[in-house]
């Protein structure tokens, strides 16, 4: 959940600032669609799915253990998708020579 928040609230806006994209008054759906058009992310739809799963977990109900377990399992299964989005974003930044990203963890290469 925190990784997706970090990507969506910090990395994407910083990248769009550097690219001089007008995003501050646009809905987030338009922003992720633009990121898909630019080739930063593979699928805006996938981001939306991940966000929905994250929201489902954020609104967990302590008395509904079965539902919470299902949501946690779904989130675990989608972790690779989120890491893929992070890798794709780092690759875009590297490929466009936007900023120096030499000091990234090995697993992000």
C-alpha positions in Angstrom: 0.0 0.0 0.0 2.8 2.4 0.9 4.7 1.6 -2.2 1.7 2.4 -4.4 1.1 5.6 -2.5 4.8 6.6 -2.9 4.7 5.9 -6.7 1.4 7.6 -7.2 1.8 10.6 -5.0 5.6 11.3 -5.3 7.3 9.5 -8.2 4.6 10.1 -10.9 4.1 13.8 -10.0 7.9 14.4 -9.9 8.3 12.8 -13.3 5.5 14.8 -14.8 7.0 18.0 -13.4 10.3 17.2 -15.0 8.5 16.4 -18.3 6.6 19.7 -17.9 3.3 18.0 -18.2 0.2 19.8 -17.0 -1.3 17.4 -14.5 -2.1 19.4 -11.3 -5.7 20.1 -12.3 -6.3 16.8 -14.0 -8.1 13.8 -12.4 -5.7 11.0 -11.5 -7.3 8.7 -14.1 -6.2 11.2 -16.8 -2.7 11.2 -15.3 -2.2 7.5 -15.4 -3.7 7.4 -18.9 -1.1 10.0 -19.9 1.7 7.9 -18.3 0.5 5.0 -20.3 0.6 7.1 -23.5 4.2 8.2 -22.7 5.2 4.6 -22.1 6.0 5.1 -18.5 3.6 2.4 -17.4 2.3 -0.5 -19.5 -1.3 -0.3 -18.4 -3.5 2.4 -16.7 -6.1 -0.3 -16.2 -3.6 -2.4 -14.2 -2.8 0.6 -12.0 -6.6 1.1 -11.3 -6.9 -2.6 -10.4 -4.1 -2.3 -8.0 -5.6 0.8 -6.5 -8.9 -0.9 -6.0 -7.3 -3.8 -4.2 -5.4 -1.3 -2.0 -8.6 0.5 -1.2 -10.3 -2.7 -0.4 -7.6 -3.5 2.2 -7.7 0.1 3.6 -11.4 -0.4 4.3 -10.9 -3.7 6.0 -13.4 -4.7 8.7 -11.9 -6.4 11.8 -14.9 -8.8 12.2 -14.7 -10.1 8.6 -11.5 -12.2 8.8 -12.4 -14.3 5.7 -12.8 -11.2 3.5 -9.6 -9.7 4.9 -7.6 -12.9 4.2 -8.9 -12.9 0.6 -7.9 -9.3 0.1 -4.5 -9.8 1.6 -4.0 -12.8 -0.7 -5.0 -10.8 -3.7 -2.7 -8.0 -2.7 0.2 -10.5 -2.3 -0.5 -11.9 -5.8 -0.5 -8.5 -7.4 2.8 -7.4 -5.7 4.7 -8.4 -8.8 2.5 -6.1 -10.9 3.4 -3.1 -8.7 7.1 -3.9 -8.8 6.8 -4.2 -12.6 5.3 -0.6 -12.7 8.2 0.6 -10.5 10.7 -1.0 -12.8 9.0 0.3 -15.9 9.0 3.8 -14.4 12.7 3.6 -13.5 13.5 2.2 -17.0 11.7 5.2 -18.6 13.6 7.6 -16.4 16.9 5.9 -17.2 16.1 5.6 -20.9 15.2 9.3 -21.3 18.2 10.4 -19.2 15.9 12.5 -17.1 17.8 12.1 -13.9 20.8 10.0 -12.8 19.4 6.8 -11.3 22.6 4.9 -10.7 22.0 4.2 -7.1 19.0 2.0 -7.4 18.6 -1.5 -5.8 19.8 -4.4 -7.9 16.3 -5.9 -8.0 15.1 -2.8 -9.8 17.4 -3.4 -12.8 
